[in-house]
Amino acid sequence: MTLWVDDAYPYVEIFTGDTLPEADRRRTDLGVEPMTCAPDAFNSGEGLITLEPGQTHEARWGIDPGVKEGEV
């Protein structure tokens, strides 16, 4: 599997369920989230994109499952 992002995503957050109260649900999966700004950007301003009325911002991302047609 491949996650791809364009230049609008300089940050990627990866997280686990380590803080879940149920021990059997911890670290069974990973979450991956492309981000246009750093965590806590509203406070730090790092990477924060501010748009004026009428302005737009475009960002693209996707997932390639890596499975070819006919494969399972």
N, C-alpha and C positions, 0 to 999 in steps of 0.2 A: 504494500500500500504506500502511496506517495501523497503527501500533502503539498500543494504548491500555492504560492502567494506571489502577488506582484510587489513592486517597490513601495506601495502604500502601507505595507505591513512590516515595519522594521522590528516588531516584537512578536514572539510566540510564547504563550504560557502553556506549560505542561503541568498537570496536577493529578493527584491520586486521591483515593478515598480514605487515606490514612486517618483522618479525623472522625470517620464514621463510628458511631457507638457499637455497631455490630461487627465483631472481630472477623467474622467470615466474609464480610463485604470489603474489607480493607485490601488495598493493592491488588485487586483482581482485574482492574482495568486502568488505562491511562486516558485522561482527557487532554486534548490538544486544541488550543484556541488561538487563532491568529488575531493579533491586536494592532491597531493603528497607533496606539500610544502605550506608554509604560503603565504598569499597575500603579494605582493611586495618582494618576495624572491630573485629576482635578485639584489635588493639593500641590503636587510638585511642578506641574506644567510640562513635564518631560514628554515630548512627542504629541502633546495635545493639539488638535486641529480645531481652530475657531473659525466658524463661517459667519459671514455677514448675511443679512437677509438677501435672498436671491442667489447666493453663491451655492455651488455644489461641490461635492467631493466624490470621487469614484475609486473604488478598490475592488479587486477581483481575487478570489481564491477558489480552490477546488480540491477534490480528492480523486485520485486515480486508484481504483481498487487493485490494479495489477493483474486482473483476471482477463485472459484472452477469451474470445468467443469460442464456445465449445468446451472450455475447461471448467472444472468445478473443484 
